[in-house]
Amino acid sequence: MPGMSASNGTLKGIEDRRLKDRRRAMKRKWKVGILGATGTVGQRFIQLLERHPWFEVADVAASDRSAGKTYQQACHWKISGHMPEYVRKMKVEGLRVLILTGDLVFSGLPSSMAG
């Protein structure tokens, strides 16, 4: 093409490949875990991630008191709006024995626990 040097053409090709890689990566939802899921901050994470195009909640974790229960049994929903259906039957893991199956973790833990 007139006015395009070899280096500009190469740079354009690299940019095109990067854009294709990003689009491919975004077609896949990233599995996430939420620490402190039954608290107010954890509830907000769950609400924000309900229909998120990039993230899917795979694990929820909370105190030993909540561990082993379903999220619906363990959580007293405090924030406005409804408790998302997708999370109601998820098993709450304890923070001490948490084995994350996801790609990323969001923490709603108090700073004293997050250490």
N, C-alpha and C positions, 0 to 999 in steps of 0.2 A: 504494500500500500504506500502511496506517496506520503512523504513526511514521517514515516514510522521507521525508526531504527531497529536493529536487531535486539538491542537491549530493552527498548520499549515493548516490543512484541513478546519477549521472554517474561518481562514483568507482568504484562497483561495475562499471560498464560498461568503464571503462578497465582495471581489474584483470583482467576476463574476457578482454579483447583481448590483454593482455600474456601471460596464461597460454596462450592459443591460439597466439600467436606463438612462445613458448618450446617448446611441444609440436611445432609444425611444424618448428622449427629442429632439434630433437633427433631427428626422424625421419631427417634427413640426417646421414650420418657425415662428420666433418671429416677431411680428408686431412692427414696429418702426415709430416714428415721427421725423421729421427734422425741427428744429428751424432755421430761417434764410435761408430757402430753396432756395430763388431766388438769393442769393449772391454767390460769387465765392466758398466759403467753402461749402455752402449748395449744390451747383451744383456738387461739387466733391463727397460729400456723396452720392448723387443720382446716380452718375455715378458708384461709387464703389459698390453700393448695387444692381445694375441692375440685375445681375444674381447670387447674393450671395446665397449660399446653406442654410444659417441659418436665414437670415433676409429678411423681406418683408416690403417695405415702405407703411404705412397705412395713414399717415397724413403728410402734408406739411404746414408750417406756415411761414409767413413773415410779413412785415410792414402793417399798415392799408391801405397804398396806393395799395398794392397787394391783400388784402383780398377780397374774393368774386369772383375773376377772376379765370379762369383756369390757371394752371401752365404755359402753353404755352403763354397765353396772358400776364401774369405778369412777366415772366422771359425773360431777354435778355441773351441768352446763351453765355457765355464768354470763356469757356474752350474748349480745343481741343476735337474733337469727336462730336458725335451727342447727341441731347437731347433724352434720352430714351423714347420710345413710351409709356411705361406704365404710365409715370408721366404726359404726355402732357394734359390730360383731367381731372386730379385731381383738385379739388377745393382747392384754397389756403385759409387757415384760418388765421385770424388776431392773432397776439401774445397776445392781451389783452383778447380775448374771446376764446382762444384755449381750446378745450376739447379733450384731447388725448384718442384715442381708443386703442392704442397699449400697448406693454409691456415695451418699452424702448424708450428713446429720445436721439437723437444726436443733439448737438448744434453747429451751425455755426454762432452764434451771436457774435458781437464784445464784448470785455470784458467790455466796458462801459455800455452795455445793459444787459449783463448776470448777473451782480451784485451779 
